[in-house]
Amino acid sequence: MKTLAEAFHHTLQDIYYAENALVKALPKVAAAAGSPEFKTLVEAHLAETKKQVTILNEVFVLLKESPLVRNATPSRGC
């Protein structure tokens, strides 16, 4: 990455990737929940995560950038 804008876009892509991974994984966690209370919490988190994905999609539209990453592996921070 050569510019701050590239770093920002790359970070947004990482967040997009992570949020979508949660959208895929959380239904499995809810299904395996040991208590109704935990299942309700996981389902609420899933709903919130879906909203965040929608917001990220809107950000990418505004930036006229793609949320998709060629290498679908998120960056590893320190």
N, C-alpha and C positions, 0 to 999 in steps of 0.2 A: 504494500500500500504506500502510495506516494503522497497522498494529500489527506487532510482531515476529513474531507467529504467522502473519500474512499473508505476510510476507517469507519466513519459513521454508517455508511451503507452496509459495509461488511458486518458491523455489529448488529444492525437491524436484521440482516439475513440470519445471523446466528440466533437471535431472539425468536424470529419467525420459525426457524427449524425446531427450536426447543419447545415452543408453545404447541406446534403441531404434533410433536412427539408425545406431549402430554395429552392432547386431545385423543390420540390413538391409544395411549396406555391407561388412562384413568377409568374408562369403562370396565376394563379387566380388573382393576383394583377394586372398584365398587362391587363387581360381581363376587369377588372373593372376600369381601368385608365380613368380619366376624360379628359385627353388631349393627343393628339398624342405625344407630347414631353415627357410627363411622361411615356407613354407606351414604347417609344423608350429607355428611360433610364432604365426602369425595365427589358426590354428584353436584354439590354447590360449587366446588372448586372447578369442576369440569365446565359448568355453565359460565363461570367467570373467565376461564381460559378461552372458551370459544368467543367471548366478547373481545378479549384481547387480540385474538387472531383477526377478527373483523376490523378492529382499529388498525392493526398493522397493515392489513390489506389496503385500507384507506390511505395510510401514510405512503405506501409504495405508489399508489395511484397519483397522489399529490406530487411526489418526487419524480414521477415518470420513470421509475426504476422497477426492475423485476425483483420479486421476493425470492425467486428461485436461485439456488446456488448450484453451480456446475458440479462441485464436489460437495455432496450433501453431508459433510462432516463439520460440525461446529468448531469454531476456534477453541483452543485450549488456553485459558487464562492462567496467570501465575498465582 
